[in-house]
Amino acid sequence: MKRILATAVAITSAALLTACSGDDSGMGNHGMDGTSADANSADVMFAQMMVPHHEQAIEMSDVLLAKDGVDPEVVDLAEQIKAAQGPEIEQMNEWLDEWGADMAGGMDHGDGMMSEADMEALADADGASAGDLYLEQMIEHHEGAIDMAESEVSDGKHEGAVAMAESIVETQTAEIATMQDMLAG
């Protein structure tokens, strides 16, 4: 139900932004100067929302990696997530700059984002329990990213952003399966 609601909100927001913009670039009034014809408001929203989402995944991974006694497989996964999402953040920020769009801001809890209490629980956990909590939280986090990426695939126009979204859906779906196996094992 949360996925359906999040997708509906994202689609509705993108449609409203485009409809209310008064320009015909398809850019909406989403902090863009309207000079880029190869992106639309869905592309901008994707990048603006995914940057802080990825930043939190890196923060979660950093918290875990600073701990002792964590299962080496979980440590490897956290390092893999950081390595994948760092360059994606850089690319999305470059696109936002090219599109003349506002840079990404913070996100409220939702779309798989962890609350402050969730982040504190991860910071306070130790060893194996930290690894399990990280996996549980990251599954939820990835599910939110997949929802946002699926919206970009269906509504986005920028070839690079759509390709990145498709990659996020594929890789994070596989990582969820891996994390579920780790929790079950």
N, C-alpha and C positions, 0 to 999 in steps of 0.2 A: 504494500500500500504506500509506504514512504517513497519507493521508487517512482510509482505512478504519479504521485503528487508532485515530487521534485521535477519530473519530466514535464508535467503539465504547467507548472509554474515557469520553468525555463522557456518553454515554447510560447506561452502566453506573454511573458515579458519581452521576448524577442519580437513577437508580432506587434505588441503595443509600441515598442521603441521604434520599429520601422514605420508603423502607421502614423505615429505622432511626429515624425521627423520633419515633414514638409519638404524634404529633398528627394531626388529620385536616384540617389546613389545606392539605396538599400542599406545605408549605414546607420540609419536611425540617429537619434540625438543622444548618443552614448559616449560623449566626450570625444567625438571624432570631428575632424575638420572636413570630412567628406571628399578628400582628394584621392582616395584609393578605390579604384573600381574593382579590384580583385578580392575584396572582403566585404562581408555584410555584418549586420548587428549580431547575428548568431556567432560569427567568428570572434568578434570583439568580446562578447559575453563569455564565450568559452575560455579565451585567454585570460581575461580579467578574473574569472572565478577559479580557473585551474592553477594559476600561479600561486595564490595563497594556499590552495589545497595541497599542491606539491611541496610547498615550503613547510607545511605542517608535517607531512610524511617524513621529510628530512629531519625535522626537529624530533619527531618520535623516534626515528632511527638513531639519532645522536644520543638521545636519552638512554636508549637501550645499550648502545655500543660503549657507553661510559661505565657500564656495570660489570661486575665480576660474576662468574658462576652461571653465565647464560649458555644454553645449548649452542655449540658451534654452528649447527645448521641454521639456527635462528640468527646468529651473528652474521653468517654469510648472506642470508636473505636481506637483512637490514642494510648491509653494504651494497648489495645488488640494487636495492630500491634507491638508495642515495645516488649511486652511479648513473642510474637511468633517468632519474627525475631532475637532477641538477642541470644537465644540458637542455632538457625540455623547458625548464624555467627560463634559461637564457634565450632560447629561441622564441618563446612566447613574448618575452619582454621586447625583443627585437621587432617582432611583428607589431606589437602595440605601438611602438615608436614609429615604424614605417607607416602604419595606418593613421597616425595622428591621433591616436586614442589615449585616454587617460591610462596611466599605469594601474596595475592591479592594486586593490586595497585589501583590507581584511575581510574575512567572511564570518558570518554568524554561524552558530552551531547548526548543522544541517548538511545535507549532501555528503554525509559521512564524516564531517568535521568533528573532532574531539572537543569536548567542552574543557574549560579550565580544570574542573574536577577530574575529568578523565586523564588529562595530562599530569595532574598532581598524583593520581593513583599510580600511573606508570613510573613517575619519578620516585615514588615511595616504595615501589615493589623491588624485590631483590631476587637474584638468581633465577631459578627455574620458573618461579611465579611471575617474574618480570617478563620472561620469554613468552609464557602463555598469554599474559595480558596484552603484550605487544601484538601477538598473532591475532587475538580476538579483536583488538581495536583496529588493526590494519586491514582485516577482512572487511569490517564495516566501512573503513575509510576508502578502500578500493572499490567497494560497491557504489559509493557515492561518486567516485571518479568515473566509473563505467557509465553511470546514468548521465553525467554531464557530457561525456565523450559520445555517447549514443545520440544525444540531442544535437551535438555538433555534426555528426555524420549525416543525420537526416536534414538539418537545416543550414549547415554552413556552406559557404561558397569558395573560400580560399583553399586551393588544392593542398597546400602544405599543412594547414590547420586540420583539414579533414583527414589527411593521411596520418597526422599525429594522433588524432582521436581514434582512428581505426587501430593504430598500434597500441594505444592505451587500453582499448577494449580487449584486444588479443592478449597482451602481456599480463595485464592485471587479472584477467579471468584465469589465466594459467597460474599466476601467483596465488590467487585465492584457493585454487585446488591444492596447491602445494601446502599452503598454510593449514588448510583443513586436515590434510593428511598428517602434518606435524602435530596438530592438536589431538588427533585420534590415536597417534602412535605412542 
